[in-house]
Amino acid sequence: MIKQLLTDQELAIELGTGFKRRTIASLRRAGKIPVIKIGYRTLRYDLDAVMAALSKREIKAVHTR
């Protein structure tokens, strides 16, 4: 089975609320999500790899009294 690679816009739609193209670009530049370079300006994302990277960075709520 061939994995579908997503553009910035498609990834933002798949991730849902709170994610825009600019957010995706910021996460990419910060090295927080994996990216696949196909050409000079062509970047694509693997949804499974991005979801795994974001889940590792998830901040758990701290319980306070």
N, C-alpha and C positions, 0 to 999 in steps of 0.2 A: 504494500500500500504506500502510495506517495503522499508525503505530508504537504499540506497546503501552507505556503509562506504568505504572510500578510504584510501589507503596506502600513504606514503610520496611521492613516485614516481608518483602515479596516481593523487594526489592532485596537484603536481607541473605541470603536463601536463594540467590538467583542468584549472588552474589559468593562464597559458600561459607564455608569454615572461617575463623574469626577475626572474622567480621563479625556483629554483633548490631544490634538496633534502636538501642541506645544509641550504638554506634560510628557508625552512619549519621547519627544526630542530631548527634553531635560534629563529624563531618566537614562536615555541612551548615552548622552554626553558624560553623565556622572558615572557611567559604568555599572549601573544597577540592574539593567536588563541586557540579555544577550542579543546581538544583532548579527545578521549575515550580510556581508558585503558582496553584491553580485557584480557590480560595475563601479564606474567612477562616482556616480551619484545614486546608484540604485541600492537601497537598503531594504531588507525584508526581515520579518520576525517569525519565529516558530512559537505558536501560541502556548504549547505545553511547556517549553523552556522558559518563556516569560512568566507564566503563572507560577512555576516552581521558584523562580528568582524572587518574585514578589511575595510569595508565601514565606520565604526564608526571612524577609525583611519586615514581616508583620510585627507590630509592636503590641504586646499583650497589655491589657489594662491592669493597673496596679490597684490592689484593694486597699482602701483607706477607711478608717473608722469615722 
